[in-house]
Amino acid sequence: MSTTSSPRQLRLPKAERRAQLLEAAHAVFSERGYHGTAMDAIAEAAQVSKPVLYQHFPGKRELYLALLDSELSALEGRLVTAVSKTEDNRERVNATVRVFFEYVAQDSGAHRLIFASDLGNDADVSARLHTFEEAVGRAIGTIIEAQAGLPASAAELLGHALAGAAQTGAMRWAAAPEVPLETAVELVARLAWRGIGQFPKDIA
């Protein structure tokens, strides 16, 4: 008789187990949404027992929020890195748009967890999204401030506008990806640059 442990019996360090559970939850939430997902399904996808799942996350909501934190942090990092790699504002516009489009183009469906969540009215979810949007808008605004020749508040407003346009365009494209990805990125980036590229100018 074999004594080989089944996947459910394997013991992993806490951090590895948590990452495994988040990965499984990611797949199930992306496919079924928050309300259509049960902890049983996540445990099954992770090949663990429900008690193991509850050892790391006391409930479905806490698991969803942890996953949302992870996704938002990763996306924010990608955006800040992309716009920090160049000192040319046109390239920064292109980079911002590209990050959003490539993010929604992923097979993982991660963008639905953030931008199309069926838990969007939850106060904690809304607060996390607001914090993300503020951080991204501020980061982009700070980076373009010097070259745009604008006060910090005006540059931050441009940062929010650029991120918002890129996100909206990307989500629309994800819903109906009839335009090739590269063409879509170029179109939205060109539109955004026609606005931001007009600075520096005196504004009343």
Backbone as ProteinMPNN parsed JSONL, in Angstrom:
{"seq_chain_A": "MSTTSSPRQLRLPKAERRAQLLEAAHAVFSERGYHGTAMDAIAEAAQVSKPVLYQHFPGKRELYLALLDSELSALEGRLVTAVSKTEDNRERVNATVRVFFEYVAQDSGAHRLIFASDLGNDADVSARLHTFEEAVGRAIGTIIEAQAGLPASAAELLGHALAGAAQTGAMRWAAAPEVPLETAVELVARLAWRGIGQFPKDIA", "coords_chain_A": {"N_chain_A": [[0.841, -1.193, 0.0], [0.588, 2.18, -0.907], [2.261, 4.933, 0.593], [2.388, 7.496, -0.11], [1.791, 10.954, 0.19], [-1.268, 12.642, -0.39], [-2.283, 15.548, -2.382], [-3.869, 17.03, -0.661], [-2.838, 16.504, 1.792], [-0.37, 17.542, 2.023], [1.96, 19.529, 3.727], [2.593, 22.927, 3.938], [4.774, 25.794, 4.277], [3.54, 28.668, 6.063], [3.381, 31.113, 4.557], [3.632, 30.184, 1.919], [1.401, 28.531, 1.742], [-0.641, 30.394, 2.08], [-0.275, 31.952, -0.225], [-0.872, 30.014, -2.131], [-3.573, 29.558, -1.584], [-4.654, 32.065, -2.159], [-4.15, 32.174, -4.889], [-5.804, 30.114, -5.826], [-8.27, 31.13, -5.008], [-8.357, 33.405, -6.554], [-8.735, 32.373, -9.153], [-11.286, 31.196, -8.89], [-12.985, 33.285, -7.947], [-12.675, 35.074, -10.101], [-13.91, 33.724, -12.143], [-16.531, 33.175, -11.192], [-17.428, 35.353, -9.745], [-17.986, 37.329, -6.733], [-20.39, 36.803, -5.251], [-21.213, 34.425, -6.394], [-19.435, 32.574, -5.562], [-18.343, 30.004, -3.401], [-16.87, 29.047, -0.289], [-16.313, 26.361, -0.205], [-15.8, 25.75, -2.884], [-13.448, 27.135, -3.326], [-11.703, 25.881, -1.543], [-11.699, 23.347, -2.694], [-10.556, 23.941, -5.205], [-8.038, 24.684, -4.36], [-7.2, 22.356, -3.332], [-7.347, 21.675, -0.611], [-8.542, 21.121, 2.735], [-11.584, 22.515, 4.114], [-11.222, 23.394, 6.833], [-8.448, 23.98, 6.777], [-8.408, 26.1, 4.977], [-9.916, 27.97, 6.419], [-8.196, 28.409, 8.499], [-6.436, 30.254, 7.56], [-7.948, 32.305, 6.455], [-10.669, 33.876, 7.82], [-13.175, 34.039, 6.628], [-15.195, 34.281, 3.603], [-15.365, 36.921, 2.713], [-13.14, 38.184, 3.909], [-11.126, 36.788, 2.635], [-11.544, 37.587, 0.004], [-11.01, 40.347, 0.203], [-8.312, 40.278, 0.9], [-7.27, 39.221, -1.434], [-7.97, 41.246, -3.204], [-6.407, 43.355, -2.176], [-3.871, 42.355, -2.81], [-3.94, 42.285, -5.628], [-4.398, 44.998, -6.309], [-2.115, 46.218, -5.229], [-0.124, 45.046, -6.802], [-0.828, 45.97, -9.375], [-0.641, 48.748, -9.035], [2.094, 48.925, -8.541], [3.106, 48.11, -11.038], [2.221, 50.197, -12.675], [3.503, 52.489, -11.577], [6.166, 51.761, -11.896], [6.288, 51.609, -14.691], [5.87, 54.291, -15.567], [8.013, 55.487, -14.418], [10.255, 54.705, -15.705], [11.048, 56.273, -17.784], [11.88, 59.615, -18.869], [10.406, 61.021, -20.56], [7.39, 62.527, -21.306], [5.486, 61.769, -23.205], [6.102, 59.103, -23.664], [5.515, 58.219, -21.137], [2.752, 58.511, -21.042], [2.042, 56.628, -22.998], [3.024, 54.344, -21.714], [1.429, 54.19, -19.401], [-1.141, 53.756, -20.471], [-0.661, 51.337, -21.789], [-0.084, 49.563, -19.667], [-2.597, 49.313, -18.362], [-4.161, 48.215, -20.457], [-2.784, 45.822, -21.032], [-3.101, 44.595, -18.626], [-5.887, 44.074, -18.444], [-6.021, 42.367, -20.546], [-5.036, 39.971, -19.76], [-5.372, 36.448, -19.289], [-6.278, 35.688, -16.853], [-8.408, 37.121, -15.825], [-8.26, 39.006, -13.852], [-8.839, 41.726, -13.828], [-11.573, 41.935, -13.558], [-12.045, 41.475, -10.897], [-11.261, 43.849, -9.765], [-12.233, 46.143, -11.245], [-14.795, 45.485, -12.031], [-16.304, 44.401, -10.001], [-18.717, 42.453, -8.238], [-19.051, 43.14, -5.709], [-18.772, 45.742, -5.368], [-20.116, 47.784, -4.02], [-19.541, 47.461, -1.393], [-18.238, 48.841, 1.562], [-15.538, 48.537, 2.402], [-14.333, 47.52, 0.117], [-14.783, 49.633, -1.674], [-13.287, 51.618, -0.385], [-10.697, 50.621, -0.657], [-10.38, 50.691, -3.44], [-10.59, 53.429, -3.838], [-8.313, 54.337, -2.473], [-6.339, 53.165, -4.053], [-6.79, 54.477, -6.543], [-6.26, 57.119, -5.802], [-3.55, 56.937, -5.082], [-2.341, 56.138, -7.492], [-3.052, 58.238, -9.266], [-1.779, 60.369, -7.967], [0.887, 59.534, -8.039], [1.455, 59.427, -10.811], [0.928, 62.087, -11.455], [2.878, 63.427, -9.927], [5.197, 62.601, -11.204], [4.951, 63.633, -13.804], [4.83, 66.299, -13.332], [7.022, 68.203, -13.351], [7.901, 68.312, -16.077], [5.54, 69.014, -17.351], [5.128, 71.551, -16.511], [3.364, 72.544, -14.591], [1.438, 73.446, -11.634], [1.536, 71.423, -8.639], [-1.024, 70.459, -7.866], [-2.522, 70.696, -10.226], [-1.072, 69.041, -11.931], [-1.474, 66.605, -10.641], [-4.189, 66.308, -11.045], [-4.171, 65.881, -13.814], [-2.846, 63.449, -13.764], [-4.76, 61.766, -12.563], [-6.761, 61.974, -14.504], [-5.523, 60.849, -16.741], [-5.028, 58.192, -15.883], [-7.681, 57.417, -15.439], [-8.807, 57.607, -18.025], [-7.29, 55.689, -19.374], [-7.983, 53.368, -17.949], [-10.794, 53.233, -18.388], [-10.894, 53.018, -21.202], [-9.515, 50.597, -21.518], [-11.186, 48.751, -20.189], [-13.473, 48.923, -21.762], [-12.453, 47.942, -24.131], [-11.829, 45.325, -23.304], [-14.355, 44.265, -22.989], [-15.269, 44.168, -25.572], [-13.227, 43.164, -27.617], [-12.562, 43.943, -30.383], [-10.839, 45.512, -31.794], [-7.406, 45.217, -32.545], [-5.016, 44.617, -29.922], [-2.575, 46.167, -29.822], [-3.223, 48.242, -31.562], [-5.379, 49.377, -30.211], [-4.14, 50.313, -27.855], [-2.45, 52.236, -28.972], [-4.32, 54.032, -30.073], [-5.762, 55.04, -27.806], [-3.661, 56.063, -26.281], [-2.714, 58.021, -28.005], [-4.877, 59.763, -28.073], [-4.94, 60.6, -25.37], [-2.43, 61.815, -25.211], [-2.711, 63.993, -26.907], [-4.048, 65.733, -25.335], [-2.538, 66.038, -22.849], [-0.1, 66.645, -23.969], [-0.246, 69.275, -24.685], [0.719, 70.87, -22.722], [3.727, 72.479, -21.435], [1.627, 75.238, -20.734], [0.23, 78.455, -20.073], [-2.297, 78.491, -17.66], [-5.498, 79.571, -16.709]], "CA_chain_A": [[0.0, 0.0, 0.0], [1.423, 3.383, -1.031], [2.17, 5.898, 1.707], [2.595, 8.83, -0.669], [0.781, 11.917, 0.634], [-2.082, 13.281, -1.412], [-2.108, 16.998, -2.334], [-4.562, 17.617, 0.483], [-2.122, 16.216, 3.025], [0.922, 18.213, 2.02], [2.102, 20.677, 4.625], [3.395, 23.997, 3.352], [4.969, 26.952, 5.152], [2.354, 29.522, 6.102], [3.366, 32.069, 3.454], [3.369, 29.445, 0.685], [0.002, 28.09, 1.76], [-1.485, 31.577, 1.853], [-0.163, 32.292, -1.645], [-1.6, 28.993, -2.873], [-5.009, 29.785, -1.389], [-5.004, 33.276, -2.911], [-4.155, 31.823, -6.311], [-7.025, 29.349, -6.075], [-9.403, 32.049, -4.866], [-8.296, 34.279, -7.73], [-9.343, 31.669, -10.276], [-12.708, 30.96, -8.658], [-13.673, 34.581, -7.92], [-12.657, 35.656, -11.442], [-14.869, 32.996, -12.974], [-17.892, 33.133, -10.663], [-17.792, 36.542, -9.0], [-17.999, 37.156, -5.276], [-21.62, 36.187, -4.752], [-21.362, 33.083, -6.93], [-18.331, 31.74, -5.072], [-18.451, 29.431, -2.056], [-15.577, 28.639, 0.264], [-16.11, 24.966, -0.602], [-15.205, 25.732, -4.22], [-12.064, 27.593, -3.207], [-10.961, 24.792, -0.906], [-11.534, 22.289, -3.692], [-9.597, 24.406, -6.205], [-6.716, 24.699, -3.72], [-6.938, 20.991, -2.868], [-7.177, 21.655, 0.838], [-9.806, 20.998, 3.455], [-12.122, 23.804, 4.548], [-10.548, 23.875, 8.045], [-7.164, 24.591, 6.411], [-8.733, 27.392, 4.369], [-10.359, 28.884, 7.475], [-7.062, 28.749, 9.344], [-5.755, 31.399, 6.957], [-8.925, 33.356, 6.179], [-11.846, 33.552, 8.626], [-14.412, 34.012, 5.851], [-15.067, 34.584, 2.175], [-15.135, 38.356, 2.528], [-11.75, 38.464, 4.271], [-10.306, 36.22, 1.568], [-11.71, 38.457, -1.167], [-10.301, 41.597, 0.466], [-6.875, 39.992, 0.82], [-6.964, 39.071, -2.85], [-8.07, 42.578, -3.789], [-5.2, 44.074, -1.75], [-2.74, 41.83, -3.568], [-4.069, 42.705, -7.027], [-4.226, 46.449, -6.392], [-0.713, 46.517, -4.965], [0.652, 44.633, -7.968], [-1.134, 46.862, -10.488], [-0.047, 50.043, -8.713], [3.533, 48.791, -8.748], [3.366, 48.066, -12.478], [2.009, 51.535, -13.226], [4.557, 53.391, -11.115], [7.403, 51.34, -12.562], [6.209, 51.941, -16.118], [6.031, 55.727, -15.817], [9.281, 55.923, -13.841], [11.361, 54.226, -16.522], [11.392, 57.246, -18.809], [11.697, 61.016, -18.508], [9.631, 61.615, -21.647], [5.992, 62.423, -20.921], [4.723, 61.019, -24.199], [6.337, 57.694, -23.366], [4.794, 57.921, -19.894], [1.351, 58.323, -21.42], [1.958, 55.33, -23.66], [3.264, 53.292, -20.73], [0.252, 54.096, -18.54], [-2.213, 53.119, -21.238], [-0.291, 49.956, -22.061], [-0.226, 48.747, -18.451], [-4.016, 49.005, -18.16], [-4.638, 47.31, -21.502], [-2.181, 44.501, -20.857], [-3.677, 44.009, -17.418], [-7.209, 43.506, -18.744], [-5.868, 41.343, -21.582], [-4.598, 38.723, -19.133], [-6.37, 35.381, -19.257], [-6.682, 35.426, -15.467], [-9.643, 37.828, -15.472], [-8.032, 39.764, -12.625], [-9.442, 43.063, -13.899], [-12.968, 41.882, -13.108], [-12.03, 41.561, -9.438], [-11.026, 45.23, -9.36], [-13.011, 47.16, -11.93], [-16.164, 45.037, -12.323], [-16.647, 43.529, -8.884], [-20.104, 42.452, -7.781], [-19.011, 43.582, -4.306], [-18.295, 47.116, -5.478], [-20.787, 48.683, -3.076], [-19.027, 47.207, -0.046], [-17.457, 50.0, 2.012], [-14.112, 48.224, 2.432], [-13.894, 47.402, -1.273], [-14.762, 50.999, -2.209], [-12.17, 52.334, 0.227], [-9.463, 50.134, -1.267], [-10.327, 51.22, -4.8], [-10.322, 54.863, -3.733], [-6.909, 54.479, -2.096], [-5.569, 52.823, -5.25], [-6.931, 55.545, -7.527], [-5.541, 58.287, -5.295], [-2.112, 56.684, -5.133], [-1.911, 56.115, -8.895], [-3.161, 59.598, -9.788], [-0.744, 61.19, -7.339], [2.194, 59.091, -8.523], [1.618, 59.876, -12.196], [0.984, 63.542, -11.422], [4.179, 63.851, -9.407], [6.23, 62.311, -12.19], [4.841, 64.507, -14.978], [4.703, 67.689, -12.88], [8.117, 69.078, -13.78], [7.907, 68.51, -17.521], [4.301, 69.641, -17.795], [5.179, 72.953, -16.125], [2.12, 72.84, -13.892], [1.449, 73.275, -10.177], [1.359, 70.031, -8.219], [-2.437, 70.083, -7.868], [-2.952, 70.55, -11.611], [-0.419, 67.844, -12.46], [-2.149, 65.446, -10.057], [-5.46, 66.185, -11.764], [-3.844, 65.223, -15.077], [-2.526, 62.059, -13.457], [-6.033, 61.055, -12.376], [-7.468, 61.934, -15.785], [-4.844, 59.893, -17.608], [-5.309, 56.844, -15.379], [-9.091, 57.139, -15.659], [-9.03, 57.372, -19.451], [-6.677, 54.406, -19.714], [-8.794, 52.302, -17.352], [-12.075, 53.155, -19.086], [-10.643, 52.481, -22.528], [-9.13, 49.195, -21.41], [-12.353, 47.956, -19.835], [-14.334, 48.868, -22.942], [-11.802, 47.023, -25.063], [-11.952, 43.963, -22.776], [-15.729, 43.816, -23.209], [-15.449, 43.948, -27.004], [-11.861, 43.322, -28.156], [-12.577, 43.826, -31.845], [-9.648, 46.214, -32.259], [-6.199, 44.569, -32.029], [-4.507, 45.219, -28.691], [-1.595, 47.213, -30.1], [-3.939, 49.378, -32.163], [-6.171, 50.0, -29.155], [-3.211, 51.065, -27.001], [-1.992, 53.401, -29.726], [-5.428, 54.983, -30.213], [-6.056, 55.692, -26.528], [-2.477, 56.837, -25.905], [-2.665, 59.206, -28.869], [-5.923, 60.669, -27.591], [-4.497, 61.178, -24.104], [-1.286, 62.69, -25.427], [-3.169, 65.238, -27.533], [-4.423, 66.617, -24.232], [-1.428, 66.31, -21.945], [1.005, 67.173, -24.73], [-0.396, 70.703, -24.878], [1.407, 71.577, -21.653], [3.318, 73.581, -20.563], [0.948, 76.461, -21.183], [-0.384, 79.183, -18.962], [-3.716, 78.2, -17.47], [-6.129, 80.541, -15.81]], "C_chain_A": [[0.884, 1.254, 0.0], [1.197, 4.311, 0.151], [2.383, 7.318, 1.214], [1.467, 9.767, -0.261], [0.012, 12.455, -0.551], [-1.877, 14.778, -1.331], [-2.764, 17.642, -1.125], [-3.764, 17.453, 1.776], [-0.778, 16.942, 3.106], [0.911, 19.41, 2.96], [3.029, 21.687, 3.983], [3.651, 25.06, 4.403], [3.79, 27.912, 5.02], [2.269, 30.467, 4.901], [3.052, 31.381, 2.13], [1.932, 28.985, 0.615], [-0.925, 29.258, 1.488], [-1.461, 31.972, 0.372], [-0.937, 31.295, -2.5], [-3.106, 29.224, -2.778], [-5.476, 31.023, -2.153], [-5.063, 32.991, -4.41], [-5.421, 31.052, -6.672], [-8.252, 30.251, -6.006], [-9.489, 32.98, -6.068], [-9.036, 33.633, -8.898], [-10.85, 31.534, -10.094], [-13.493, 32.267, -8.646], [-13.752, 35.194, -9.316], [-13.713, 35.008, -12.328], [-16.309, 33.181, -12.503], [-18.354, 34.422, -9.992], [-17.847, 36.259, -7.511], [-19.215, 36.365, -4.821], [-21.816, 34.767, -5.261], [-20.318, 32.107, -6.439], [-18.614, 31.264, -3.652], [-17.068, 29.019, -1.583], [-15.275, 27.186, -0.079], [-15.384, 24.896, -1.948], [-13.743, 26.168, -4.18], [-11.193, 26.512, -2.568], [-10.698, 23.663, -1.901], [-10.495, 22.686, -4.74], [-8.168, 24.39, -5.652], [-6.277, 23.317, -3.259], [-6.544, 20.952, -1.395], [-8.543, 21.436, 1.467], [-10.303, 22.385, 3.852], [-11.49, 24.279, 5.849], [-9.195, 24.525, 7.741], [-7.4, 25.979, 5.825], [-9.109, 28.408, 5.446], [-9.242, 29.218, 8.473], [-6.371, 30.024, 8.85], [-6.688, 32.578, 6.718], [-10.221, 33.016, 6.9], [-13.153, 33.494, 7.845], [-14.157, 34.413, 4.413], [-14.745, 36.048, 1.949], [-13.682, 38.719, 2.823], [-10.794, 37.938, 3.191], [-10.364, 37.106, 0.331], [-10.934, 39.761, -0.982], [-8.783, 41.404, 0.401], [-6.435, 39.856, -0.633], [-6.996, 40.424, -3.553], [-6.839, 43.418, -3.431], [-3.998, 43.647, -2.587], [-2.77, 42.324, -5.012], [-3.83, 44.205, -7.183], [-2.778, 46.85, -6.18], [0.147, 46.186, -6.185], [0.425, 45.579, -9.141], [-0.544, 48.245, -10.251], [1.463, 50.007, -8.954], [3.896, 48.793, -10.221], [3.233, 49.456, -13.102], [3.132, 52.485, -12.838], [5.885, 53.045, -11.78], [7.415, 51.779, -14.019], [6.467, 53.423, -16.372], [7.348, 56.263, -15.263], [10.471, 55.56, -14.717], [11.819, 55.229, -17.564], [11.189, 58.664, -18.281], [10.906, 61.759, -19.58], [8.136, 61.424, -21.363], [5.144, 61.684, -21.949], [4.888, 59.518, -23.975], [5.619, 57.286, -22.083], [3.314, 57.702, -20.163], [1.173, 56.952, -22.059], [2.091, 54.185, -22.656], [2.056, 53.092, -19.829], [-0.875, 53.361, -19.244], [-1.909, 51.643, -21.456], [-0.461, 49.069, -20.831], [-1.682, 48.368, -18.225], [-4.521, 48.005, -19.196], [-4.06, 45.906, -21.345], [-2.739, 43.811, -19.615], [-5.03, 43.366, -17.718], [-7.124, 42.411, -19.799], [-5.429, 40.002, -21.01], [-5.731, 37.701, -19.122], [-6.95, 35.177, -17.864], [-8.001, 36.091, -15.096], [-9.499, 38.672, -14.233], [-8.731, 41.116, -12.648], [-10.883, 43.072, -13.425], [-13.068, 41.967, -11.593], [-11.943, 43.01, -8.975], [-12.062, 46.179, -9.935], [-14.446, 46.753, -12.251], [-16.653, 44.099, -11.23], [-18.128, 43.611, -8.541], [-20.176, 42.745, -6.28], [-18.585, 45.046, -4.253], [-18.923, 48.087, -4.504], [-20.344, 48.469, -1.63], [-18.091, 48.345, 0.356], [-15.957, 49.726, 1.99], [-13.543, 48.072, 1.022], [-13.77, 48.792, -1.888], [-13.577, 51.787, -1.671], [-10.847, 51.911, -0.392], [-9.308, 50.665, -2.691], [-10.009, 52.709, -4.793], [-8.853, 55.107, -3.403], [-6.007, 54.194, -3.292], [-5.604, 53.962, -6.262], [-6.187, 56.802, -7.094], [-4.033, 58.106, -5.429], [-1.597, 56.734, -6.57], [-1.96, 57.517, -9.491], [-2.076, 60.503, -9.249], [0.639, 60.824, -7.876], [2.447, 59.576, -9.945], [1.746, 61.394, -12.236], [2.328, 64.058, -10.951], [5.277, 63.681, -10.45], [6.16, 63.27, -13.379], [4.861, 65.989, -14.614], [5.785, 68.599, -13.466], [8.07, 69.358, -15.277], [6.653, 69.21, -18.022], [4.272, 71.124, -17.439], [3.928, 73.413, -15.419], [2.316, 72.779, -12.384], [1.145, 71.819, -9.826], [-0.103, 69.594, -8.299], [-2.961, 69.857, -9.278], [-2.344, 69.301, -12.239], [-1.075, 66.583, -11.913], [-3.5, 65.215, -10.73], [-5.242, 65.5, -13.112], [-3.529, 63.742, -14.859], [-3.777, 61.222, -13.287], [-6.758, 60.91, -13.704], [-6.846, 60.904, -16.72], [-5.145, 58.459, -17.175], [-6.763, 56.467, -15.638], [-9.398, 56.837, -17.113], [-8.475, 56.015, -19.87], [-7.505, 53.239, -19.184], [-10.113, 52.132, -18.099], [-11.914, 52.557, -20.474], [-10.317, 50.998, -22.496], [-10.322, 48.305, -21.091], [-13.329, 47.848, -21.007], [-13.755, 47.895, -23.958], [-11.963, 45.576, -24.603], [-13.337, 43.397, -23.034], [-15.988, 43.49, -24.675], [-14.117, 44.151, -27.716], [-11.785, 43.136, -29.673], [-11.365, 44.51, -32.469], [-8.423, 45.492, -31.716], [-5.612, 45.339, -30.848], [-3.554, 46.379, -28.97], [-2.246, 48.454, -30.687], [-4.734, 50.125, -31.103], [-5.298, 50.841, -28.233], [-2.787, 52.342, -27.703], [-3.091, 54.463, -29.822], [-5.672, 55.759, -28.921], [-4.872, 56.548, -26.086], [-2.385, 58.118, -26.737], [-3.696, 60.239, -28.427], [-5.484, 61.369, -26.314], [-3.354, 62.16, -24.32], [-1.694, 64.004, -26.077], [-3.634, 66.237, -26.479], [-3.233, 67.028, -23.388], [-0.27, 66.969, -22.686], [0.911, 68.672, -24.987], [0.309, 71.518, -23.79], [2.914, 71.499, -21.869], [2.654, 74.742, -21.32], [0.414, 77.156, -19.963], [-1.839, 78.776, -18.87], [-4.28, 79.166, -16.447], [-6.58, 79.859, -14.55]], "O_chain_A": [[1.81, 1.372, 0.803], [0.077, 4.452, 0.643], [2.541, 8.241, 2.014], [0.297, 9.397, -0.361], [0.592, 12.698, -1.61], [-1.355, 15.266, -0.329], [-2.294, 18.66, -0.618], [-3.99, 18.18, 2.743], [-0.133, 16.946, 4.154], [-0.034, 20.199, 2.976], [4.123, 21.343, 3.537], [2.851, 25.227, 5.324], [3.126, 27.955, 3.984], [1.206, 30.607, 4.296], [2.303, 31.913, 1.311], [1.307, 29.038, -0.444], [-1.895, 29.121, 0.742], [-2.498, 32.288, -0.21], [-1.582, 31.677, -3.477], [-3.825, 29.1, -3.769], [-6.565, 31.029, -2.726], [-5.93, 33.512, -5.112], [-6.037, 31.311, -7.705], [-9.156, 30.153, -6.836], [-10.581, 33.3, -6.538], [-9.861, 34.272, -9.55], [-11.609, 31.737, -11.042], [-14.552, 32.356, -9.266], [-14.776, 35.771, -9.681], [-14.332, 35.672, -13.16], [-17.213, 33.328, -13.325], [-19.54, 34.574, -9.699], [-17.767, 35.11, -7.077], [-19.09, 35.379, -4.095], [-22.516, 33.979, -4.626], [-20.307, 30.945, -6.845], [-19.07, 32.036, -2.808], [-16.201, 28.682, -2.389], [-14.111, 26.814, -0.228], [-14.473, 24.089, -2.131], [-12.906, 25.636, -4.909], [-10.072, 26.266, -3.015], [-9.604, 23.099, -1.94], [-9.653, 21.874, -5.122], [-7.213, 24.117, -6.38], [-5.133, 23.123, -2.848], [-5.575, 20.308, -0.992], [-9.572, 21.553, 0.802], [-9.515, 23.329, 3.916], [-11.231, 25.476, 5.978], [-8.831, 25.514, 8.377], [-6.676, 26.922, 6.142], [-8.68, 29.56, 5.398], [-9.339, 30.202, 9.207], [-5.794, 30.773, 9.638], [-6.257, 33.73, 6.774], [-10.819, 31.975, 6.628], [-14.142, 32.955, 8.343], [-13.057, 34.828, 4.049], [-13.936, 36.38, 1.082], [-13.065, 39.476, 2.074], [-9.784, 38.57, 2.881], [-9.344, 37.347, -0.314], [-10.273, 40.227, -1.91], [-8.062, 42.269, -0.096], [-5.36, 40.321, -1.013], [-6.147, 40.711, -4.397], [-6.292, 44.112, -4.288], [-3.204, 44.483, -3.019], [-1.743, 42.734, -5.553], [-3.128, 44.627, -8.101], [-2.267, 47.727, -6.876], [1.036, 46.954, -6.553], [1.375, 45.952, -9.83], [-0.001, 48.85, -11.175], [2.034, 50.948, -9.505], [4.886, 49.409, -10.616], [4.036, 49.843, -13.952], [3.653, 53.209, -13.686], [6.637, 53.934, -12.179], [8.429, 52.262, -14.522], [7.204, 53.773, -17.294], [7.755, 57.374, -15.602], [11.576, 56.054, -14.497], [12.877, 55.051, -18.169], [10.412, 58.879, -17.351], [10.755, 62.979, -19.516], [7.672, 60.296, -21.2], [4.168, 61.032, -21.58], [3.927, 58.758, -24.084], [5.168, 56.149, -21.952], [2.694, 56.812, -19.58], [0.262, 56.205, -21.701], [1.371, 53.19, -22.732], [1.691, 51.957, -19.523], [-1.488, 52.454, -18.68], [-2.792, 50.796, -21.325], [-0.934, 47.939, -20.946], [-1.973, 47.211, -17.924], [-5.228, 47.056, -18.854], [-4.773, 44.916, -21.509], [-2.834, 42.585, -19.568], [-5.29, 42.24, -17.294], [-8.05, 41.612, -19.937], [-5.453, 38.995, -21.718], [-6.9, 38.053, -18.964], [-8.004, 34.557, -17.716], [-8.652, 35.666, -14.141], [-10.499, 39.028, -13.611], [-9.17, 41.605, -11.607], [-11.372, 44.093, -12.944], [-14.058, 42.469, -11.06], [-12.479, 43.366, -7.926], [-12.698, 46.934, -9.198], [-15.235, 47.586, -12.697], [-17.338, 43.115, -11.508], [-18.721, 44.689, -8.549], [-21.233, 42.613, -5.663], [-18.1, 45.528, -3.229], [-18.325, 49.116, -4.189], [-20.737, 49.227, -0.743], [-17.244, 48.761, -0.435], [-15.18, 50.596, 1.598], [-12.401, 48.453, 0.766], [-12.774, 49.099, -2.544], [-12.937, 52.536, -2.408], [-9.974, 52.746, -0.627], [-8.209, 51.046, -3.093], [-9.253, 53.195, -5.634], [-8.221, 55.986, -3.99], [-5.024, 54.901, -3.516], [-4.563, 54.368, -6.779], [-5.559, 57.472, -7.913], [-3.328, 59.025, -5.844], [-0.54, 57.307, -6.834], [-1.011, 57.941, -10.15], [-1.514, 61.314, -9.985], [1.462, 61.702, -8.137], [3.529, 60.079, -10.25], [2.578, 61.928, -12.969], [2.86, 65.018, -11.51], [6.175, 64.515, -10.562], [7.196, 63.677, -13.907], [4.904, 66.842, -15.5], [5.475, 69.655, -14.018], [8.186, 70.508, -15.7], [6.704, 69.927, -19.022], [3.478, 71.877, -18.002], [3.474, 74.54, -15.619], [3.249, 72.136, -11.903], [0.569, 71.082, -10.627], [-0.394, 68.485, -8.748], [-3.749, 68.94, -9.512], [-3.012, 68.586, -12.986], [-1.219, 65.597, -12.636], [-3.905, 64.075, -10.958], [-6.029, 64.641, -13.51], [-3.899, 62.892, -15.668], [-3.86, 60.105, -13.798], [-7.307, 59.849, -14.001], [-7.558, 60.174, -17.41], [-5.478, 57.613, -18.005], [-7.053, 55.33, -16.012], [-10.162, 55.919, -17.41], [-9.111, 55.281, -20.627], [-7.705, 52.244, -19.88], [-10.507, 51.008, -18.409], [-12.693, 51.696, -20.881], [-10.782, 50.232, -23.34], [-10.456, 47.222, -21.66], [-13.939, 46.8, -21.216], [-14.485, 47.116, -24.57], [-12.207, 44.692, -25.424], [-13.49, 42.198, -23.27], [-16.822, 42.642, -24.99], [-13.898, 45.186, -28.345], [-11.045, 42.289, -30.175], [-10.919, 44.127, -33.551], [-8.391, 45.176, -30.527], [-5.704, 46.565, -30.788], [-3.717, 47.461, -28.406], [-1.872, 49.579, -30.356], [-4.763, 51.355, -31.093], [-5.671, 51.956, -27.869], [-2.768, 53.412, -27.095], [-2.821, 55.654, -29.67], [-5.776, 56.985, -28.937], [-5.066, 57.648, -25.569], [-2.019, 59.173, -26.221], [-3.42, 61.438, -28.409], [-5.632, 62.584, -26.183], [-3.31, 63.215, -23.688], [-1.073, 65.034, -25.816], [-3.612, 67.447, -26.71], [-2.95, 68.215, -23.229], [0.464, 67.766, -22.101], [1.873, 69.28, -25.455], [0.474, 72.73, -23.933], [3.369, 70.514, -22.451], [3.091, 75.145, -22.398], [0.171, 76.526, -18.933], [-2.539, 78.72, -19.881], [-3.63, 79.525, -15.465], [-7.136, 80.506, -13.663]]}, "name": "protein", "num_of_chains": 1, "seq": "MSTTSSPRQLRLPKAERRAQLLEAAHAVFSERGYHGTAMDAIAEAAQVSKPVLYQHFPGKRELYLALLDSELSALEGRLVTAVSKTEDNRERVNATVRVFFEYVAQDSGAHRLIFASDLGNDADVSARLHTFEEAVGRAIGTIIEAQAGLPASAAELLGHALAGAAQTGAMRWAAAPEVPLETAVELVARLAWRGIGQFPKDIA"}
